[in-house]
């Protein structure tokens, strides 16, 4: 392969020392007498929306003894990595931002990647997070130490110990490229949409776009006018709706800046509209018929050729797979220099791509828009819990957590965008903030009861997931007749939340100690007690 699927790094950072941690904490960090390994109260993994949000909330809660471990050389997460042509958000800008950091300067109703990344850089600066950031620091292993009731974190830039870990690595972090016969011997250029090679000129080239998901729907219209020929490999067509995008006027920006209440009202209206849509996705999929008719009309207007239109018409109910928003996708597919192959890619023979239908296509470059490791988060193979068992082993039968945030056997490990916290129709930032509320309440509760760590009871975690999957049975993602990236290999939806963001906010507002076992710090061993025993 001509391109690596690994995230590029600019080289190893200097090993952390106690002075660096003291600078980050502002109050000094504890360093064990037996070793020089710096110790922090909390280690945050990742510096996208989840990681930066966690850092802000920790500081606001008075917890300043923490570090943010980031494997790349800047903040931004998925909005740093995905810089492909046309990259933009499909959630309205004024809803796709932190409630505590409104941005009156959004340039468009649906903002592009550069503006969202700039927003995250500003958050890191305004909220004084930069002293806590450790760039070029990839977490290689996080291992729970029972005898010390703490985590030992080994990274490419040294080792830390921490009382708690916040995993904000995110589900859209590690690209997934299919293991195709012959791909390694392809003589041309190969890269994933999230690792775009901006030095490679696509002008006049024969380019294959593999996949027709959300990224491809933005890439295809952006590159189609410049390439010589574009061959699109489509396993399953997507439902596409018009994108109601426009520039935000200077008057609107001025108003949101000078009268913040107007920005709050705009955000509240956008939020309410999406909450009203939830019922159709999770309880009454039949209500989506009207939306599907709009999508059918959009397809008919964008594609005149009946044969091509047939290829692009899904055979499942709208909403079962992610709905795409675009005004330019269908015209680009209908262009003279574009060929849609209604089949997956089977193998590569030299510069010839062989589709599952047997057709052959000569290309100079391959762009994979084939998604990410979502239901098999790579961080899972690097995290080891109380019995030395990895999170990947724990999740071998499918991901699950208590309230999307904690997992039995992994004390003081808190997820941001954990299992079943994704959304099919609204802003993930709303879910992230709910999980941050839960994480902060957990840490402050530990202090209040004098415990060192907490983990969910087996009963609480199992009951939560049984009820969740029961609710999932009636959703469009289960009943819609498709196979989506929301489903794990066993067919369970371990990605999405089967309810409204409001209901998730209620479910994560406070930690229920009745759902947890508390671990007390003792020497030389640890003692596990129920929350009821501690309070008694």
C-alpha positions as a printed Julia matrix, in Angstrom:
536×3 Matrix{Float64}:
   0.0     0.0     0.0
   1.18    3.47   -0.79
  -0.26    5.02    2.35
  -0.33    3.95    5.96
  -3.58    3.77    7.9
  -1.8     4.84   11.07
  -2.06    8.4    12.37
   1.11   10.31   11.5
   3.16   11.69   14.36
   5.88   14.29   14.24
   8.16   12.34   16.57
   8.32   11.41   20.24
   7.75   14.1    22.82
  10.12   14.52   25.77
   9.36   12.16   28.64
   7.12   13.76   31.25
   8.63   14.71   34.58
   7.28   15.83   37.92
   7.88   19.5    37.09
   5.81   19.24   33.92
   2.94   17.65   35.81
   3.23   20.29   38.54
   2.92   23.0    35.88
  -0.19   21.31   34.48
  -1.85   20.9    37.86
  -1.09   24.32   39.19
  -0.84   22.82   42.69
   1.75   20.11   42.17
   1.33   16.41   41.49
   2.02   13.55   43.82
   5.11   11.53   42.96
   5.58    8.13   44.57
   8.58    7.73   46.86
   9.49    4.41   45.24
   9.67    5.81   41.73
   9.91    8.94   39.64
   6.78    8.22   37.64
   4.53   11.3    37.76
   1.1    10.75   39.28
  -2.06   12.69   38.38
  -5.61   12.57   39.62
  -7.02   12.08   36.12
  -5.52   11.11   32.76
  -7.65   12.02   29.74
  -7.03   10.13   26.49
  -7.72   12.19   23.37
  -8.15   15.89   22.64
 -11.2    16.05   20.4
 -14.57   17.33   21.59
 -14.7    14.65   24.31
 -11.19   15.17   25.66
 -11.28   18.97   25.64
 -14.75   18.95   27.15
 -13.51   16.66   29.92
 -10.58   18.99   30.59
 -12.85   22.04   30.87
 -15.24   20.26   33.23
 -12.38   18.97   35.41
 -11.0    22.48   35.84
 -14.45   23.85   36.62
 -14.88   21.15   39.29
 -11.63   22.23   40.9
  -9.69   19.2    39.66
  -6.57   20.69   38.13
  -4.22   17.74   38.61
  -4.71   16.09   35.21
  -3.09   15.59   31.83
  -4.59   15.16   28.35
  -2.66   12.53   26.39
  -2.88   13.09   22.62
  -1.12   10.88   20.07
  -1.07   13.56   17.36
   0.63   16.97   17.44
  -2.46   19.16   17.89
  -5.99   19.09   19.26
  -9.09   18.38   17.22
  -9.68   14.62   17.14
 -11.73   13.59   14.14
 -11.91   17.24   13.01
  -8.12   17.35   12.83
  -7.76   14.01   11.05
 -10.53   14.45    8.5
  -9.37   17.23    6.21
 -10.57   15.73    2.94
 -12.06   18.01    0.25
 -15.58   19.1     1.19
 -15.35   17.93    4.8
 -18.13   19.53    6.84
 -20.57   18.77    9.62
 -24.11   17.52    8.97
 -25.38   19.0    12.26
 -26.2    22.74   12.38
 -23.24   24.78   13.64
 -25.03   26.44   16.53
 -25.96   23.03   17.93
 -22.58   21.44   17.21
 -20.68   23.27   19.94
 -20.32   23.22   23.71
 -23.13   24.83   25.68
 -20.45   26.53   27.81
 -18.59   27.86   24.76
 -21.07   29.32   22.24
 -19.58   30.6    19.02
 -21.39   33.62   17.51
 -18.95   33.65   14.56
 -19.97   30.43   12.79
 -19.7    31.3     9.05
 -22.34   28.86    7.75
 -25.39   27.05    9.04
 -23.41   23.82    8.45
 -19.78   24.65    9.09
 -16.76   23.1     7.42
 -13.86   21.21    8.96
 -11.44   24.19    9.14
 -13.95   26.24   11.15
 -14.75   23.4    13.56
 -11.07   22.66   14.11
 -10.41   26.38   14.72
 -13.23   26.36   17.28
 -11.56   23.5    19.18
  -8.19   25.25   19.12
  -9.89   28.33   20.57
 -11.52   26.25   23.33
  -8.09   24.88   24.27
  -6.71   28.4    24.55
  -9.64   30.26   26.14
 -10.17   27.64   28.84
  -6.41   27.45   29.62
  -6.07   23.79   28.71
  -2.72   23.95   26.93
  -0.51   23.38   30.01
  -2.36   20.08   30.5
  -1.88   18.85   26.92
   0.77   16.25   26.09
   1.1    15.95   22.32
   2.79   13.1    20.42
   1.91   10.92   23.39
   0.15    7.76   22.27
  -1.22    5.49   24.96
   0.3     2.04   24.47
  -1.11    0.42   27.59
  -3.27    1.33   30.59
  -3.2    -1.26   33.37
  -5.13   -1.21   36.65
  -2.96   -1.88   39.69
  -5.09   -3.48   42.4
  -2.5    -3.08   45.14
  -2.22    0.67   44.53
  -5.83    1.32   43.38
  -4.58    3.3    40.42
  -3.91    3.11   36.71
  -0.43    2.78   35.21
  -0.35    4.34   31.75
   2.5     3.59   29.36
   2.85    5.96   26.41
   5.28    6.71   23.61
   6.5     9.66   25.72
   6.87    8.01   29.12
   4.76    6.61   31.94
   2.15    8.14   34.23
   0.03    6.79   37.04
  -3.47    8.12   37.62
  -6.37    7.64   40.01
  -8.81    7.7    37.09
  -8.85    7.6    33.31
 -11.26    9.37   31.0
 -11.22    7.61   27.63
 -12.16   10.14   24.98
 -10.41    8.41   22.11
 -13.68    8.43   20.17
 -15.24    5.87   17.82
 -14.22    7.71   14.61
 -10.5     7.69   15.34
  -9.01    4.62   13.68
  -9.72    4.12    9.97
 -10.86    0.78    8.66
  -9.43   -0.36    5.33
 -10.65   -3.71    3.98
  -8.16   -6.53    3.7
  -8.3    -6.96   -0.06
  -6.2    -9.48   -1.99
  -3.57   -7.67   -4.01
  -3.97   -4.26   -2.38
  -0.38   -4.19   -1.12
   0.88   -4.58   -4.69
  -1.26   -1.76   -6.15
   1.19    0.52   -8.02
  -0.8     3.72   -7.56
  -1.77    5.88   -4.6
  -3.91    4.56   -1.73
  -5.26    6.43    1.26
  -8.25    6.56    3.61
 -10.55    9.57    3.66
  -9.39   10.41    7.2
  -5.73   10.37    6.14
  -6.04   12.5     3.02
  -2.82   13.03    1.09
  -2.96   16.69    0.1
   0.38   16.41   -1.71
  -1.08   13.99   -4.26
  -2.69   15.72   -7.24
  -5.87   13.97   -8.38
  -6.18   16.21  -11.44
  -6.79   14.15  -14.57
  -6.3    10.86  -12.73
  -8.47    7.75  -12.8
  -9.71    7.62   -9.22
 -11.67    4.95   -7.38
 -13.85    5.97   -4.46
 -14.62    2.9    -2.34
 -17.7     3.43   -0.19
 -20.7     5.74   -0.35
 -21.16    6.86    3.25
 -21.13   10.32    4.79
 -17.49   11.12    3.92
 -17.83    9.88    0.35
 -20.95   12.0    -0.16
 -18.8    15.07    0.51
 -15.65   13.89   -1.28
 -17.29   12.79   -4.54
 -18.75   16.21   -5.51
 -15.49   17.9    -4.48
 -13.15   15.81   -6.65
 -15.42   14.85   -9.55
 -14.83   18.07  -11.56
 -11.02   17.68  -11.44
 -10.4    13.96  -11.93
 -10.16   12.32  -15.33
 -12.51    9.49  -14.38
 -14.21    8.69  -11.09
 -15.26    5.1   -10.36
 -17.5     4.78   -7.3
 -17.85    1.37   -5.66
 -21.17    1.23   -3.86
 -22.15   -1.83   -1.81
 -25.36   -0.24   -0.5
 -26.94    3.04   -1.61
 -27.81    5.69    0.96
 -30.87    7.84    1.37
 -29.97   11.48    0.69
 -31.87   14.62    1.67
 -31.26   18.22    0.53
 -28.75   20.19    2.57
 -30.26   23.46    3.77
 -26.95   25.26    4.03
 -26.29   28.99    3.73
 -23.92   31.68    4.9
 -24.62   33.22    8.3
 -25.11   36.94    7.73
 -23.05   39.61    9.44
 -26.23   40.85   11.12
 -26.83   37.41   12.63
 -23.24   37.21   13.86
 -23.44   40.7    15.35
 -26.73   39.88   17.05
 -25.48   36.59   18.54
 -22.33   38.35   19.76
 -23.99   41.41   21.28
 -27.17   39.7    22.51
 -26.13   36.16   23.55
 -29.73   35.26   24.32
 -30.43   35.2    20.57
 -27.76   32.56   20.08
 -29.22   30.54   22.94
 -32.68   30.76   21.39
 -31.32   29.61   18.03
 -29.58   26.66   19.67
 -32.68   25.82   21.68
 -34.86   25.85   18.56
 -32.5    23.56   16.68
 -32.38   21.24   19.68
 -36.18   21.11   20.01
 -36.66   20.32   16.31
 -34.35   17.33   16.56
 -35.9    16.1    19.77
 -39.25   16.06   17.99
 -37.8    13.74   15.33
 -36.61   11.14   17.84
 -39.95    9.35   18.19
 -39.95    8.42   14.49
 -36.52    6.81   14.77
 -36.94    4.93   18.03
 -40.64    4.1    18.43
 -42.66    4.77   15.28
 -40.48    4.18   12.19
 -43.59    4.28   10.04
 -43.64    8.05   10.53
 -40.51    8.24    8.38
 -42.51    7.49    5.21
 -42.97   11.19    4.53
 -39.24   11.81    4.9
 -38.53    8.92    2.54
 -40.81   10.46   -0.06
 -38.78   13.69    0.16
 -35.61   11.68   -0.4
 -37.16    9.89   -3.41
 -38.1    13.25   -4.92
 -34.57   14.57   -4.28
 -33.13   11.54   -6.13
 -35.5    11.98   -9.06
 -34.54   15.63   -9.4
 -30.81   14.92   -9.23
 -30.59   11.85  -11.49
 -32.41   11.73  -14.83
 -31.08    8.35  -15.99
 -33.51    5.65  -14.79
 -30.8     2.94  -14.73
 -28.55    5.02  -12.5
 -31.51    6.06  -10.38
 -32.31    2.39   -9.8
 -28.74    1.77   -8.63
 -29.0     4.66   -6.18
 -32.39    3.71   -4.72
 -32.06    1.94   -1.34
 -34.19   -1.12   -0.57
 -34.49   -0.33    3.13
 -36.42    2.22    5.16
 -34.9     5.67    5.49
 -33.12    6.15    8.81
 -31.94    2.54    9.06
 -28.52    3.69    7.86
 -27.19    7.18    8.35
 -29.12    9.73    6.29
 -26.86   11.86    4.09
 -27.32   15.56    3.4
 -26.14   16.9     0.04
 -27.27   19.03   -2.89
 -24.3    18.06   -5.06
 -23.89   14.3    -4.52
 -26.41   13.1    -7.11
 -25.29   15.53   -9.86
 -21.68   14.37   -9.32
 -22.7    10.71   -9.65
 -24.64   11.55  -12.8
 -21.7    13.38  -14.4
 -20.19   12.05  -17.64
 -16.83   11.18  -16.05
 -18.37    9.2   -13.17
 -19.22    5.5   -13.15
 -21.19    3.96  -10.31
 -20.42    0.3    -9.73
 -23.27   -1.17   -7.68
 -20.99   -3.68   -6.04
 -18.27   -3.94   -3.44
 -14.59   -4.28   -4.25
 -13.38   -7.89   -4.32
  -9.68   -7.79   -5.19
  -6.87   -5.79   -6.77
  -4.8    -7.07   -9.7
  -2.01   -4.64  -10.39
  -3.74   -1.38  -11.3
  -7.03   -3.2   -12.02
  -9.79   -3.24   -9.42
 -12.12   -6.22   -9.58
 -15.62   -5.69   -8.22
 -17.75   -8.36   -6.58
 -19.86   -8.45   -9.76
 -16.75   -9.4   -11.78
 -16.35   -6.07  -13.57
 -12.81   -4.7   -13.92
 -11.69   -1.07  -13.63
  -8.25    0.47  -14.25
  -7.38    3.24  -11.81
  -4.42    5.38  -10.73
  -5.54    6.03   -7.15
  -7.84    4.49   -4.55
  -9.61    6.5    -1.87
 -11.24    4.44    0.88
 -14.32    5.9     2.5
 -14.86    2.68    4.42
 -15.41    4.02    7.9
 -13.76    3.33   11.23
 -13.31    0.71   13.94
 -16.49    1.62   15.82
 -17.84   -1.59   17.38
 -14.31   -2.84   18.06
 -12.63    0.24   19.52
  -8.82   -0.24   19.2
  -8.28    1.34   22.64
  -9.89   -1.81   24.07
  -6.83   -3.95   23.35
  -4.64   -1.53   25.32
  -6.67   -1.3    28.54
  -6.36   -4.02   31.2
  -8.62   -4.25   34.24
  -8.72   -5.84   37.67
  -7.87   -9.4    36.63
  -5.46   -8.47   33.86
  -8.21   -9.0    31.3
  -8.26   -6.55   28.42
 -11.29   -4.49   27.57
 -11.21   -6.05   24.09
 -11.6    -9.49   25.69
 -14.37   -8.21   27.93
 -16.18   -6.9    24.86
 -15.55   -9.94   22.68
 -19.27  -10.68   22.68
 -20.18   -7.03   22.07
 -19.52   -3.67   23.72
 -21.54   -2.75   26.76
 -21.23   -0.34   29.66
 -23.35    1.08   32.45
 -25.02    4.25   31.17
 -22.49    4.27   28.34
 -19.83    5.38   30.81
 -18.36    2.66   33.06
 -17.51   -1.04   32.74
 -17.32   -3.66   35.46
 -13.77   -4.89   36.03
 -12.29   -1.51   35.04
 -12.5     0.76   38.1
 -12.34    4.51   37.6
 -12.41    4.18   33.81
 -14.92    6.66   32.42
 -15.92    6.75   28.76
 -16.9     9.76   26.71
 -18.84    8.54   23.66
 -18.98    5.06   25.13
 -21.16    2.15   24.0
 -24.71    3.08   22.97
 -24.25    6.83   23.3
 -24.29    7.7    19.59
 -27.07    9.63   17.9
 -28.8     9.11   14.59
 -30.31   12.56   14.21
 -28.78   15.19   16.5
 -25.56   16.63   17.92
 -23.1    14.32   19.65
 -21.91   17.28   21.73
 -25.17   17.02   23.69
 -24.37   13.41   24.58
 -20.75   14.24   25.38
 -21.8    16.9    27.87
 -24.17   14.45   29.56
 -21.35   11.94   30.02
 -19.09   14.68   31.35
 -21.75   15.52   33.97
 -21.76   11.87   35.0
 -17.96   11.63   35.15
 -17.61   14.74   37.31
 -20.36   13.57   39.67
 -18.6    10.21   40.01
 -15.25   11.78   40.91
 -16.74   14.23   43.4
 -18.84   11.43   44.92
 -15.71    9.34   45.47
 -14.22   12.23   47.41
 -17.4    12.71   49.41
 -17.61    9.08   50.57
 -13.85    8.64   51.01
 -13.46    5.85   48.45
 -10.56    5.41   46.03
 -12.4     3.92   43.08
 -15.71    2.63   41.79
 -16.94    0.03   39.34
 -20.47   -0.97   38.33
 -22.07   -4.02   39.85
 -22.61   -6.91   37.46
 -26.36   -6.7    38.06
 -26.61   -2.97   37.31
 -24.58   -3.18   34.12
 -26.5    -6.2    32.86
 -29.91   -4.75   33.7
 -29.08   -1.46   31.97
 -28.05   -3.22   28.76
 -30.97   -5.67   28.75
 -33.41   -2.77   28.95
 -31.46   -0.8    26.36
 -31.44   -3.65   23.82
 -35.12   -4.29   24.48
 -35.85   -0.68   23.53
 -33.58   -1.06   20.5
 -35.82   -3.81   19.07
 -38.45   -1.34   17.88
 -36.11    1.28   16.41
 -35.67    1.9    12.69
 -32.03    0.78   13.03
 -33.3    -2.71   13.89
 -36.53   -2.91   11.89
 -35.52   -0.9     8.82
 -34.13   -3.82    6.81
 -30.47   -2.8     6.49
 -27.04   -3.77    7.75
 -25.27   -0.67    9.08
 -22.02    0.18   10.85
 -24.11    0.66   13.99
 -24.31   -3.14   14.32
 -21.6    -5.43   15.66
 -20.84   -8.84   14.09
 -23.63  -10.47   16.1
 -26.16   -7.96   14.81
 -26.51   -6.0    18.05
 -26.62   -2.21   17.91
 -23.88   -1.23   20.38
 -23.39    2.28   18.99
 -26.63    4.28   19.17
 -28.8     5.49   22.03
 -32.45    4.38   21.58
 -33.99    7.55   22.94
 -33.83   11.32   23.07
 -30.87   13.36   24.24
 -33.1    14.66   27.02
 -33.71   11.14   28.32
 -29.98   10.41   28.25
 -29.29   13.64   30.13
 -31.73   12.52   32.82
 -30.15    9.05   32.99
 -26.66   10.49   33.52
 -27.44   13.51   35.69
 -26.31   11.84   38.91
 -24.39    8.71   39.85
 -26.57    6.17   41.63
 -24.32    4.56   44.25
 -26.7     1.62   44.4
 -25.32    0.63   40.96
 -21.7     0.61   42.1
 -19.15   -1.17   44.23
 -16.72    1.17   45.94
 -13.06    0.31   46.38
 -11.29    1.62   49.48
  -7.59    2.37   49.46
  -5.83    0.13   51.98
  -2.32   -1.23   52.38
  -1.1    -3.53   51.1
  -4.29   -4.75   49.38
  -7.57   -3.13   48.35
 -10.98   -3.8    49.79
 -14.18   -3.8    47.77
 -17.43   -2.84   49.45
 -20.86   -1.93   48.24
 -21.94    1.69   48.35
 -24.55    0.8    50.97
 -21.85   -0.63   53.26
 -19.77    2.53   52.94
 -22.69    4.85   53.68
 -23.67    2.71   56.67
